[in-house]
């Protein structure tokens, strides 16, 4: 805030400094000292209001700021303080209203208009922003900054409609900047680069080249600003226009100063192989490019760029089946071998050539033989710590193994682990367990005694880490050979128990070996996080959160990698305590040397998934606020070329999928999981409905921010880019499903509350008056009720989102998780049965449909003829509500296609007794909890409807009055009161409803048990053990 201080408010500097350092009492004392001398000092009063707001004195702060607003200040310093005040109060709409009204009263106040402009900038309201910029430019034409603001705002108006931008907004902003250029208003390279960016978006490359080659203009701007070389921009523009002579000339000049300038190489290759390659000019281009490549290879033998460019050049020729002298298979092999020999000691080497080898050597058999020879030559000698090139030898081993695995050459896990074991000598015994030769006794003792703590200070990755990562990848996704010559090759599908064993072994290698040797290796940590994920791996979110803490995910990483924790499913229900959401554990993200230790149970018990959801939501909000400040700063500092990037970044942050999913899951849990009764849910429904509406508005432009390429996966599989689209569509449908469920419950609540009034009116109907016509004021309600009930019955159908059906004959809970060979895929596919399809077709959907059917039936009954008893069988509908969940969690006699399997017998010696993945069973139990919670809310809603709360819980004073009135009435009359047929029918069903809920829950008839207490009874029937906060087998 200090940088926004007006020079006229320098007296407040000390108060600002105390406020920024959070010393609010000293700041308030300084402000009061100034106000004693100048009580009408508007800026001081505004700063005092902000200070009191940060001291949590909201009422006094708002009252003081209201007094400031009444004075209609127009100075920049006061307006900045007011803007900060209302932004922290989350009442920016009030500040916006003040600015609009103030501008109407003071249209010539420049600082007031600028503040309004920046308010529009923060919210990316481009049309309103352009209108204010135009007003500033018209009223203050001498300020050239306003002219640029108008051009930039006009350009941004086309962000939401590219076609309209191409036809109108971009040409208009181009003409504005051309006028500024002709008037000599360009005095910095930022102004010129803004003009160039618009010319390129309008495909006016010729004009852009003419501007950059105008010597007087460039020299004038260099004299006013700084010297800048536009060679790269000229190269790109000439490449667009296919001006080969200029491209080769500028590329040569750039490469002369830096042979690794890959921008020049890539544009040169693009122009070389563009168009019909059978013509004479195309062959001349290839010859010129080859001469240039060989020239810089000879001049810079140690540079990677020229050799990579040569590989790219040859690859283009081979891929297009062009005839070119001296380029054959032997030449390609020699080129690959040369690059490997020179640069295999660099980490980037495998990424450079692993995926281009199939292009250079299309014959699979000969390619594999060649890669195998490279692997054999590189690994024939183990790295020796006494050698001078010890680390280079390790990197060479890792590079060779990565290239081999990528190109389909079998890599033995035994060799990887033996090499890793020789290098990481402290864990040789532990690693040898994989070969079946050495036991784990010594290593286990070392782990229990705090072994590996000497490595806690390591802050960089170790060279041998790549070997262990490759071993984990090969363990989970081994190469499938065409012929089964190797006895270790898989010939049959792995059993579920075998797959679980692979996951556990891979987790052990990474958690207890890799991260102990190299705690700073974030690749290992992210791999371990994927294995512990609730959506794909072992479903150990508590340990997963502890593993992620040292990553200290912030800013974009939290948005792009949050999908590893925040995924569709009942995970927040499973891994969160039933307490108010706080962010005290994960907010600090402070790691400790023993944070990964399996024995540090005290820290794990405190990790809560709800904390992580809250942390991501809060940090996303802070990122949005900071990005808005960056955007405003870009205008103030005149860095106009970054404005469009900032706007796009802001749009992605506001519509990021991970942030919307975290908010949605939190709302759903607050409304439909945590409440134990209809009354509790109603208290949360008001705020939740507003948030749901806000999220649904953002959902239309949701952005996929998930990043699956952070950890390079050297795999022989071809990655399927369709997977990312499928999983993203599933995520969007899941968000709509959760939000629609909250809205659906809100609609049901409205029907319930309206039916309560009607049921109370039934008390005034007697058998003799039942046939009388309804009162006129109730006719509108009666006509609308059947329509709402029918819509309610059909609402669940729209929640299916055209999902594929679940194969009930072959369904297994393991199908809800990914198989081990797909966990590290980039991106991973959907599991065999998506969680959304299981919700829709499984017990949750069946229970929901039954609840809606019963509720709509009762609503229609209430709206029917009071003198006639309904024919609907409410008891059968009640049974339909309880049947799906009871068959899911009941005994063997009530088993259904979605029944959870019984817990395995731990006393048996049969090694194949574990047939079901515990993580999948945990997901099933989470679905059961949410199903039970939802059913209880609907049943308690029916209780509220059939037994109004003012009768169920009357005040003590009223109870006494009613008893005395009842005694007097009994003395005066002994005739019993008769009720109409509908009232009697509803009373009978209400009694049965109370009896059934009391019988099933084991509590009093006037209450419904919490979801956890009922679930515990049902779960114990299936052989599971319940502990506070978790369910175990």
ABEGO torsion letter per residue (X at the ends): XAAABBAAAAAAAAAAAAAAAGBAAAAAAAAAAAAAABAABAAAAAAAAAAAAAAGBAAAAAAAAAAAAAAGBABAAAAAAAAAAAAAAGAAAAAAAAAAAAAAABAABAAAAAAAAAAAAAAGBAAAAAAAAAAAAAABAABAAAAAAAAAAAAAAAAABAAAAAAAAAAAAAAAAAAAAAAGABABAAAAAAAAAAAAAAGBAAAAAAAAABAAAAAAAAAABBBBBAAAAAAAAAAAAGBAAAAAAAAAAAAAABAABAAAAAAAAAAAABEBAABAAAAAAAAAAAAAAAAAAAABAABAAAAAAAAAAAAAAAAAGBBBBGBBAAAAAAAAAAAAAAAAABAAAAAAAAAAAAAABABAAAAAAAAAAAAAAAAABBBBAABAAAAAAAAAAAAAAAAAAAAGBBBBAAAAAAAAAAABAAAAAAAAAAAGABBAAAAAAAAAAGBGAAAAABABBBAAAAAAAAAAAAAABBBBBABBABAABBABBBBAAAAAAAAAAAAAAAAAAAAAABAABAAAAAAAAAAABAAABAGBAAAAAAAAAAAGBBEAAAAAAAAAABBBEAAAAAABBBBBBBAAAAAAGBBBAAAABAABAAAAAABBAAAAAAAAAAAAAAAAAAAAAAAAAAAAAGBAAAAAAAAAAAAAAAABAAAAAAAAAAAAAAAAAABABAAAAAAAAAAAAAAAAAAAAAAAABBBABBAAABBBBBABBBBAAAAAAAAAAAAAAAAAAAAAAAAAAAAAAAAAAAAAAAAAAAABBAAAAABBBBAAAAAAAAAAAAAAAAAAAAAAAAAGGBBBBBAAABBAAAABBBAAAAABOBBBBBABBAAAAAAABAAAAAAAAAAAAAAAAAAAAABBAABBBABBAAAAAAAAAAAAAAAABBAAABBAABBBBBBBAABABAAABABBAAAAAAAAAAAAAAAAAAAAAAAAAAAAABBAAAABBBAAAAAAAAAAAAAAAAABABBBBBBAAAAAAAAAAAAAAAAAAAAAGBBAABBBBAAAAAAAAAAAAGBBBBBGBBBX
